Amino acid sequence: DVLSFPPQPLHFAGHFPPRASLFLAYFLLQQVSCATLDVRPTFSSVRWNPHFNCAQVATAVDSNVQGWDLRSMKVAFTIENAHGQLVRDVDFNPNRQYYMATCGDDCLVKFWDQRKNTTPLKICQSHSHWVWSVRFNPFHDQLVTSSSSDSRVILHGVPSLSSEPISCADDDDDADGGEKREQKPLSDGVLNRYEEHEDSVYAAEWSAADPWVFASLSYDGRLVINRVPRNTKYQILL
Protein backbone atom coordinates (compact mmCIF):
# COMPACT_ATOMS: atom_id res chain seq x y z
CA ASP A 1 0.00 0.00 0.00
CA VAL A 2 1.08 3.56 -0.71
CA LEU A 3 -0.80 6.45 0.95
CA SER A 4 -0.43 10.17 0.34
CA PHE A 5 0.02 12.57 3.23
CA PRO A 6 -3.26 14.55 3.53
CA PRO A 7 -1.90 18.10 3.97
CA GLN A 8 1.06 17.57 1.63
CA PRO A 9 0.41 15.48 -1.51
CA LEU A 10 4.15 15.02 -2.03
CA HIS A 11 4.48 13.07 1.20
CA PHE A 12 3.95 9.32 1.03
CA ALA A 13 3.81 6.31 3.30
CA GLY A 14 3.85 2.69 2.24
CA HIS A 15 4.65 -0.80 3.38
CA PHE A 16 6.41 -3.43 1.33
CA PRO A 17 6.11 -7.06 2.52
CA PRO A 18 9.42 -8.30 1.06
CA ARG A 19 11.32 -5.88 3.29
CA ALA A 20 8.85 -5.98 6.17
CA SER A 21 9.28 -2.26 6.60
CA LEU A 22 7.41 1.00 6.62
CA PHE A 23 8.78 3.49 4.14
CA LEU A 24 8.21 7.20 4.64
CA ALA A 25 9.39 9.51 1.92
CA TYR A 26 9.29 13.14 0.94
CA PHE A 27 9.83 13.93 -2.72
CA LEU A 28 10.94 17.41 -3.69
CA LEU A 29 12.59 18.03 -7.07
CA GLN A 30 15.21 15.25 -7.22
CA GLN A 31 15.86 14.97 -3.50
CA VAL A 32 14.44 12.13 -1.47
CA SER A 33 14.53 11.85 2.31
CA CYS A 34 13.14 8.77 3.94
CA ALA A 35 12.92 6.82 7.14
CA THR A 36 12.45 3.07 7.37
CA LEU A 37 10.95 1.20 10.30
CA ASP A 38 11.90 -2.46 10.31
CA VAL A 39 9.49 -4.61 12.28
CA ARG A 40 8.95 -8.36 12.58
CA PRO A 41 6.53 -9.77 11.64
CA THR A 42 5.51 -7.80 8.59
CA PHE A 43 3.05 -4.93 8.36
CA SER A 44 -0.31 -5.82 6.84
CA SER A 45 -1.71 -2.26 6.68
CA VAL A 46 -0.71 1.36 7.20
CA ARG A 47 -2.91 4.43 7.75
CA TRP A 48 -2.25 8.13 8.31
CA ASN A 49 -3.74 9.69 11.43
CA PRO A 50 -5.56 12.86 10.25
CA HIS A 51 -5.14 14.43 13.70
CA PHE A 52 -2.02 15.76 15.45
CA ASN A 53 -1.04 17.58 12.26
CA CYS A 54 -0.79 14.17 10.58
CA ALA A 55 2.35 13.37 12.56
CA GLN A 56 1.28 9.78 13.24
CA VAL A 57 0.69 6.64 11.22
CA ALA A 58 -0.89 3.42 12.43
CA THR A 59 0.35 0.03 11.30
CA ALA A 60 -1.19 -3.42 11.61
CA VAL A 61 1.44 -5.89 12.79
CA ASP A 62 0.21 -9.47 13.05
CA SER A 63 -2.64 -9.32 15.62
CA ASN A 64 -1.50 -5.97 17.04
CA VAL A 65 -1.80 -2.31 16.07
CA GLN A 66 1.07 0.14 16.53
CA GLY A 67 1.03 3.90 16.14
CA TRP A 68 4.24 5.67 15.15
CA ASP A 69 5.20 9.27 15.89
CA LEU A 70 6.91 10.48 12.72
CA ARG A 71 8.76 13.26 14.54
CA SER A 72 10.64 10.90 16.85
CA MET A 73 10.16 7.70 14.81
CA LYS A 74 9.09 5.93 17.98
CA VAL A 75 5.99 3.97 18.95
CA ALA A 76 3.22 6.36 20.06
CA PHE A 77 0.66 3.75 21.10
CA THR A 78 0.12 0.01 20.94
CA ILE A 79 -3.04 -2.09 20.95
CA GLU A 80 -1.88 -5.58 21.80
CA ASN A 81 -3.97 -8.50 20.56
CA ALA A 82 -6.42 -6.16 18.90
CA HIS A 83 -7.81 -9.21 17.10
CA GLY A 84 -7.60 -12.93 17.67
CA GLN A 85 -5.92 -13.36 14.29
CA LEU A 86 -4.23 -11.13 11.69
CA VAL A 87 -5.31 -7.47 11.63
CA ARG A 88 -6.19 -6.64 8.01
CA ASP A 89 -6.95 -2.92 8.14
CA VAL A 90 -7.09 0.15 10.37
CA ASP A 91 -8.78 3.52 9.99
CA PHE A 92 -9.09 6.69 12.04
CA ASN A 93 -12.26 8.58 12.79
CA PRO A 94 -11.67 11.79 10.78
CA ASN A 95 -13.79 13.91 13.12
CA ARG A 96 -13.07 12.52 16.57
CA GLN A 97 -9.59 12.46 18.02
CA TYR A 98 -8.20 9.18 19.41
CA TYR A 99 -11.00 7.06 17.92
CA MET A 100 -10.16 4.38 15.37
CA ALA A 101 -11.46 1.13 13.88
CA THR A 102 -9.79 -2.17 13.04
CA CYS A 103 -10.78 -5.38 11.30
CA GLY A 104 -9.19 -8.78 10.87
CA ASP A 105 -9.26 -12.47 10.13
CA ASP A 106 -11.41 -13.17 13.20
CA CYS A 107 -14.39 -11.79 11.20
CA LEU A 108 -14.73 -8.81 13.56
CA VAL A 109 -14.78 -5.03 13.25
CA LYS A 110 -13.65 -3.28 16.44
CA PHE A 111 -13.69 0.35 17.55
CA TRP A 112 -11.02 1.72 19.88
CA ASP A 113 -9.99 4.71 21.95
CA GLN A 114 -6.19 5.01 21.80
CA ARG A 115 -6.13 6.27 25.40
CA LYS A 116 -7.93 3.16 26.71
CA ASN A 117 -6.61 0.51 24.38
CA THR A 118 -7.06 -2.60 26.50
CA THR A 119 -10.77 -2.99 25.73
CA PRO A 120 -12.57 -2.05 22.50
CA LEU A 121 -15.38 0.48 22.66
CA LYS A 122 -17.54 -1.63 20.38
CA ILE A 123 -17.36 -4.96 18.53
CA CYS A 124 -19.32 -5.72 15.37
CA GLN A 125 -19.67 -9.36 14.34
CA SER A 126 -21.51 -9.07 11.04
CA HIS A 127 -19.25 -10.97 8.63
CA SER A 128 -18.73 -14.71 8.28
CA HIS A 129 -15.15 -14.60 6.94
CA TRP A 130 -12.03 -12.42 6.96
CA VAL A 131 -12.71 -8.68 7.02
CA TRP A 132 -10.34 -6.89 4.65
CA SER A 133 -11.36 -3.27 4.89
CA VAL A 134 -12.97 -0.82 7.31
CA ARG A 135 -13.62 2.87 6.55
CA PHE A 136 -15.22 5.79 8.36
CA ASN A 137 -17.37 8.12 6.30
CA PRO A 138 -15.25 11.33 6.01
CA PHE A 139 -18.31 13.57 6.43
CA HIS A 140 -20.63 11.63 8.75
CA ASP A 141 -18.52 9.47 11.03
CA GLN A 142 -21.50 7.52 12.34
CA LEU A 143 -21.38 5.64 9.03
CA VAL A 144 -18.72 2.92 8.61
CA THR A 145 -18.25 0.40 5.81
CA SER A 146 -16.56 -2.99 6.02
CA SER A 147 -15.78 -5.49 3.27
CA SER A 148 -15.03 -9.16 3.59
CA SER A 149 -14.15 -12.45 1.94
CA ASP A 150 -17.78 -13.46 2.47
CA SER A 151 -18.50 -11.34 -0.66
CA ARG A 152 -20.42 -8.74 1.32
CA VAL A 153 -20.05 -5.05 2.05
CA ILE A 154 -21.78 -3.95 5.24
CA LEU A 155 -22.82 -0.46 6.20
CA HIS A 156 -22.60 0.00 9.98
CA GLY A 157 -24.19 2.71 12.07
CA VAL A 158 -22.22 3.82 15.14
CA PRO A 159 -23.87 7.07 16.31
CA SER A 160 -22.86 6.28 19.90
CA LEU A 161 -19.20 6.82 18.89
CA SER A 162 -19.78 9.68 16.49
CA SER A 163 -18.65 13.29 16.78
CA GLU A 164 -22.21 14.36 16.01
CA PRO A 165 -24.64 14.40 18.94
CA ILE A 166 -27.26 11.67 18.99
CA SER A 167 -30.53 13.26 17.96
CA CYS A 168 -33.53 12.73 20.15
CA ALA A 169 -36.99 11.96 18.88
CA ASP A 170 -38.15 15.05 17.04
CA ASP A 171 -41.78 15.87 17.68
CA ASP A 172 -43.25 18.30 15.18
CA ASP A 173 -46.75 19.66 14.92
CA ASP A 174 -48.57 18.17 11.99
CA ALA A 175 -49.68 20.79 9.52
CA ASP A 176 -53.28 19.50 9.46
CA GLY A 177 -54.49 18.62 12.89
CA GLY A 178 -51.71 19.64 15.22
CA GLU A 179 -50.76 16.01 15.85
CA LYS A 180 -47.17 15.17 16.65
CA ARG A 181 -45.00 12.86 14.61
CA GLU A 182 -41.82 11.17 15.74
CA GLN A 183 -38.55 11.02 13.77
CA LYS A 184 -36.74 7.83 14.71
CA PRO A 185 -33.05 8.56 15.38
CA LEU A 186 -30.21 6.52 13.88
CA SER A 187 -29.17 3.64 16.14
CA ASP A 188 -26.09 1.42 16.39
CA GLY A 189 -26.11 -1.70 14.26
CA VAL A 190 -26.09 -2.95 10.68
CA LEU A 191 -27.82 -0.42 8.42
CA ASN A 192 -27.55 -2.34 5.17
CA ARG A 193 -25.89 -5.33 3.50
CA TYR A 194 -24.68 -5.13 -0.09
CA GLU A 195 -24.33 -8.47 -1.87
CA GLU A 196 -23.63 -7.56 -5.51
CA HIS A 197 -20.19 -9.20 -5.41
CA GLU A 198 -19.56 -12.88 -6.11
CA ASP A 199 -16.01 -13.04 -4.75
CA SER A 200 -13.92 -11.70 -1.87
CA VAL A 201 -14.30 -7.93 -1.45
CA TYR A 202 -10.86 -6.55 -0.73
CA ALA A 203 -11.58 -2.83 -0.51
CA ALA A 204 -14.37 -0.34 0.08
CA GLU A 205 -13.81 3.42 -0.09
CA TRP A 206 -16.05 6.45 0.42
CA SER A 207 -16.36 9.13 -2.22
CA ALA A 208 -14.39 12.29 -1.51
CA ALA A 209 -17.10 14.41 -3.18
CA ASP A 210 -20.42 12.79 -2.23
CA PRO A 211 -20.91 11.74 1.43
CA TRP A 212 -23.57 9.17 0.49
CA VAL A 213 -21.61 7.22 -2.16
CA PHE A 214 -18.97 4.51 -1.76
CA ALA A 215 -17.24 2.00 -4.03
CA SER A 216 -16.14 -1.59 -3.44
CA LEU A 217 -13.74 -3.83 -5.35
CA SER A 218 -13.66 -7.63 -5.35
CA TYR A 219 -11.09 -10.26 -6.32
CA ASP A 220 -12.75 -10.92 -9.67
CA GLY A 221 -12.22 -7.29 -10.70
CA ARG A 222 -15.80 -6.15 -10.21
CA LEU A 223 -16.16 -2.53 -9.11
CA VAL A 224 -19.53 -1.68 -7.55
CA ILE A 225 -20.81 1.82 -6.69
CA ASN A 226 -23.43 1.99 -3.96
CA ARG A 227 -25.37 4.62 -2.03
CA VAL A 228 -26.40 4.99 1.57
CA PRO A 229 -30.12 4.10 1.89
CA ARG A 230 -32.41 7.11 1.68
CA ASN A 231 -34.03 6.50 5.06
CA THR A 232 -30.58 6.39 6.72
CA LYS A 233 -29.65 9.65 5.03
CA TYR A 234 -32.82 11.34 6.33
CA GLN A 235 -32.23 9.98 9.85
CA ILE A 236 -28.89 11.78 9.87
CA LEU A 237 -29.95 15.02 8.20
CA LEU A 238 -33.41 15.55 9.72
PyMOL commands that set and color helices and strands:
alter all, ss='L'
color gray80, all
select helices_A, chain A and resi 52-54+114-116+159-161+230-237
alter helices_A, ss='H'
color red, helices_A
select strands_A, chain A and resi 2-4+11-16+21-28+31-38+43-48+56-61+64-69+74-79+87-92+99-104+109-113+122-124+131-136+143-148+153-157+170-173+180-183+189-194+201-206+213-218+223-227
alter strands_A, ss='S'
color yellow, strands_A
deselect
rebuild
show_as cartoon
